[in-house]
């Protein structure tokens, strides 16, 4: 085009140091593939490990909470059972209707 080269303003637009390091990185990547393959694989690896760790931790936490609530529920039922036995022992001789203690009523 009228004797003007296409790359006429290329040097004026970029910094020489940037161009130098860009070419070095490009050459390094062509030889090793660390930038185009290694970095995405590393990010994927760390993301997978992090997500898996969070999921497993949450599952173990839920399992522990479930076991604690079941054991607490069983302890409450056992306590209520003992209290009801003690209550019924006192009513064996008397055949009248007695009121359940307020501590063990569900509605109160």
Secondary structure, DSSP 8 states (H G I E B T S, - for coil): -TT--TTTTHHHHS-HHHHHHHHHHHHHHHHH-IIIIIHHHHHHHHHHHHHHHHHHHHHHHHHHHHHHHHHHHHHHHHHHHHHHHHHHHTTSS--S-----GGG-S--
